[in-house]
Amino acid sequence: MGVKAIDQTGGTLDDGTKRVKMKEARLYVYPDSESQTIHLFCIGNKTSQPKDIQFSKKQVEALRKGSLGTKQK
């Protein structure tokens, strides 16, 4: 297992069929330079974007307060 890229350049389905166009995806992260840590919150799409942003903002607040919760509702 190595480093994996998350992109929209295409891919292969389970049956080996090539997929030409993939759905747009967004990876929500928070880099903490003090601890040299990258916190990965979620991966979403255009439909889930408002919910993903709200969730990510709450996660950053919790990290800053030291009370991180991980359940997305």
C-alpha positions as CSV (number, residue, x, y, z in Angstrom):
1,M,0.0,0.0,0.0
2,G,1.4,3.4,-0.9
3,V,0.3,7.0,-1.4
4,K,-3.0,7.4,-3.2
5,A,-4.2,10.4,-5.1
6,I,-7.7,11.6,-4.9
7,D,-8.7,13.3,-8.2
8,Q,-11.2,13.4,-11.0
9,T,-9.2,12.0,-13.8
10,G,-11.0,8.8,-14.2
11,G,-10.7,5.3,-12.8
12,T,-11.7,1.7,-13.1
13,L,-14.9,0.1,-11.9
14,D,-14.9,-3.3,-10.0
15,D,-15.5,-5.2,-13.2
16,G,-12.5,-3.6,-14.9
17,T,-14.5,-1.2,-17.1
18,K,-12.8,2.2,-17.4
19,R,-14.6,5.2,-16.0
20,V,-14.0,8.3,-18.1
21,K,-15.5,11.0,-15.9
22,M,-15.7,10.9,-12.2
23,K,-17.8,13.0,-9.8
24,E,-16.1,16.0,-8.5
25,A,-14.9,15.5,-4.9
26,R,-13.6,17.7,-2.2
27,L,-11.3,16.7,0.6
28,Y,-11.7,18.8,3.8
29,V,-8.5,19.1,5.8
30,Y,-7.1,21.3,8.6
31,P,-3.3,21.8,8.7
32,D,-2.1,22.5,12.3
33,S,1.3,24.0,11.9
34,E,2.0,24.0,15.6
35,S,1.7,20.3,16.0
36,Q,2.7,19.6,12.3
37,T,-0.5,17.6,11.9
38,I,-3.0,17.4,9.0
39,H,-6.5,16.6,10.2
40,L,-8.6,14.9,7.6
41,F,-12.3,15.7,8.2
42,C,-14.3,14.3,5.3
43,I,-14.7,13.9,1.6
44,G,-17.7,15.3,-0.1
45,N,-19.2,16.4,-3.4
46,K,-21.1,19.5,-4.5
47,T,-24.4,18.2,-3.0
48,S,-22.9,17.7,0.4
49,Q,-20.7,20.9,0.4
50,P,-22.7,23.1,2.8
51,K,-23.0,20.2,5.3
52,D,-19.3,19.3,4.9
53,I,-18.2,22.9,5.5
54,Q,-20.4,23.2,8.6
55,F,-19.0,19.9,9.9
56,S,-15.4,20.9,9.2
57,K,-15.8,24.3,10.9
58,K,-17.2,22.6,14.0
59,Q,-14.3,20.1,14.0
60,V,-11.8,23.0,13.9
61,E,-13.5,24.7,16.8
62,A,-13.4,21.5,18.8
63,L,-9.7,21.0,18.0
64,R,-8.9,24.5,19.2
65,K,-10.8,23.9,22.4
66,G,-9.3,20.4,22.9
67,S,-12.7,18.6,22.7
68,L,-12.8,17.1,19.3
69,G,-16.0,15.2,18.4
70,T,-16.0,13.0,15.2
71,K,-19.7,12.2,14.6
72,Q,-21.3,14.0,11.6
73,K,-25.0,14.4,11.9
